[in-house]
C-alpha cells in the first residue's frame, strides 16, 4: 500500500527538518494546534510504511552526498 500525497509530503518535510510536529503542520496545513499535530505526527511515525519511506529518503540523500 502506497502513501497518500499528504503522507509523502510529511515524510519529505520530516526528512528536511527533523521535527515531526512542524512537518505534520506543513503537510496538513489545516491543523494549527501543536498538540494535535504532535499526536498525529507520532502516530504517523509509528507506521511501518512511513518508516520505510523515511529510510528510502535517507538512503537517497546519502547517495547524493
C-alpha positions as a Markdown table, in Angstrom:
| # | Residue | x | y | z |
|---|---|---|---|---|
| 1 | Unk | 0.0 | 0.0 | 0.0 |
| 2 | Unk | 1.4 | 3.4 | -1.0 |
| 3 | Unk | 1.5 | 6.7 | 0.8 |
| 4 | Unk | -1.1 | 9.4 | 0.3 |
| 5 | Unk | 0.2 | 12.7 | -1.1 |
| 6 | Unk | 0.0 | 14.2 | 2.3 |
| 7 | Unk | 1.9 | 11.3 | 3.9 |
| 8 | Unk | 4.6 | 11.7 | 1.3 |
| 9 | Unk | 4.7 | 15.5 | 2.0 |
| 10 | Unk | 5.1 | 14.7 | 5.7 |
| 11 | Unk | 8.0 | 12.4 | 5.0 |
| 12 | Unk | 9.8 | 14.9 | 2.8 |
| 13 | Unk | 9.2 | 17.7 | 5.4 |
| 14 | Unk | 10.3 | 15.5 | 8.2 |
| 15 | Unk | 13.5 | 14.4 | 6.4 |
| 16 | Unk | 14.4 | 18.1 | 5.9 |
| 17 | Unk | 13.5 | 19.5 | 9.3 |
| 18 | Unk | 13.8 | 16.5 | 11.7 |
| 19 | Unk | 10.8 | 17.9 | 13.5 |
| 20 | Unk | 7.7 | 15.8 | 13.3 |
| 21 | Unk | 5.3 | 18.4 | 14.6 |
| 22 | Unk | 6.5 | 21.0 | 12.1 |
| 23 | Unk | 6.5 | 18.5 | 9.3 |
| 24 | Unk | 2.9 | 17.5 | 10.1 |
| 25 | Unk | 1.7 | 21.1 | 10.1 |
| 26 | Unk | 3.4 | 21.6 | 6.7 |
| 27 | Unk | 1.8 | 18.5 | 5.2 |
| 28 | Unk | -1.6 | 19.1 | 6.8 |
| 29 | Unk | -1.9 | 22.9 | 6.8 |
| 30 | Unk | -5.5 | 22.8 | 8.2 |
| 31 | Unk | -4.0 | 21.6 | 11.5 |
| 32 | Unk | -3.0 | 24.6 | 13.6 |
| 33 | Unk | -2.9 | 23.1 | 17.1 |
| 34 | Unk | 0.6 | 21.9 | 18.1 |
| 35 | Unk | -0.8 | 19.2 | 20.5 |
| 36 | Unk | -2.9 | 17.8 | 17.7 |
| 37 | Unk | 0.0 | 17.9 | 15.2 |
| 38 | Unk | 2.3 | 16.3 | 17.8 |
| 39 | Unk | -0.2 | 13.4 | 18.4 |
| 40 | Unk | -0.9 | 12.8 | 14.8 |
| 41 | Unk | 2.8 | 13.0 | 13.7 |
| 42 | Unk | 3.8 | 10.5 | 16.4 |
| 43 | Unk | 1.1 | 8.2 | 15.1 |
| 44 | Unk | 2.4 | 8.6 | 11.5 |
| 45 | Unk | 6.0 | 7.9 | 12.7 |
| 46 | Unk | 4.8 | 4.7 | 14.3 |
| 47 | Unk | 3.7 | 3.4 | 10.9 |
| 48 | Unk | 5.9 | 0.9 | 9.2 |
| 49 | Unk | 5.1 | 2.3 | 5.8 |
| 50 | Unk | 6.2 | 5.8 | 6.9 |
| 51 | Unk | 9.4 | 4.4 | 8.4 |
| 52 | Unk | 10.2 | 2.6 | 5.2 |
| 53 | Unk | 9.7 | 5.8 | 3.2 |
| 54 | Unk | 11.9 | 7.8 | 5.6 |
| 55 | Unk | 14.6 | 5.1 | 5.3 |
| 56 | Unk | 14.4 | 5.4 | 1.5 |
| 57 | Unk | 14.7 | 9.2 | 1.6 |
| 58 | Unk | 17.7 | 8.9 | 3.9 |
| 59 | Unk | 19.4 | 6.5 | 1.5 |
| 60 | Unk | 18.7 | 8.8 | -1.4 |
| 61 | Unk | 20.2 | 11.7 | 0.5 |
| 62 | Unk | 23.3 | 9.6 | 1.4 |
| 63 | Unk | 23.8 | 8.6 | -2.2 |
| 64 | Unk | 23.6 | 12.2 | -3.4 |
| 65 | Unk | 26.0 | 13.5 | -0.7 |
